[in-house]
């Protein structure tokens, strides 16, 4: 899981097992960020549309922007906030940059801490390229 800024540069990167849902991992990703200040807004896909997640992020003064799932009866957000969702491609671009590193795209490391270290190293290289 990764959190990026408005330009697609990494703010946080964490890993977890593949069968876990991403919504409960958001708190850990926000806590393990590279920067001092918290992000003001988080943009996520429909899977992040959860009342529990929205309340937890609101307690930390973070606004969650995600489109409503099809089984929701009412939309929680107006069109202005959902226009920001169109910028989610910047996160996908960050993952494309990260997967250009062969050591990260094919997981050779058995130990999760070693793999996370290579992910952080890849984030560092991406940040240094954009200085």
C-alpha positions, 0 to 999 in steps of 0.5 A: 500500500502506498500514499502519494502526494499530488504529484505522484511522489511517495509519502508512505509505503507499506506491505501486507499479505495479499489476502488482506483488504486494503481499507484496514491498512490505511491507518498503518500507512498514514502512521508510517509516512516519510513526512512530518505532516499528515495528508489532508485528503486521501483518494481511494477507489470504491473499496475504500468507501467504508463508514468505519474508515471515514470516521477513523480518518476524520478523527485524524483530520483527513478527508476521504474521497472515494466514489460510492459503491453500487450497494450504497443508498445515498452518495456521501460526496458531491461532484466537486470532491469526486472530480479529485478522484480523476487524479488517481492516475498519479498513484498508478503512475507511481506504482509503474515507476516502482515496478520498474525496479526488478528487485521489487517487481519480482519479489526475490526476498523471502523476508518481508522486512528485506522486501520493505527495505527495497520498496523504501529504497525504490521510493527514495530513488524516485524522490531523488529523481524528482529533485 
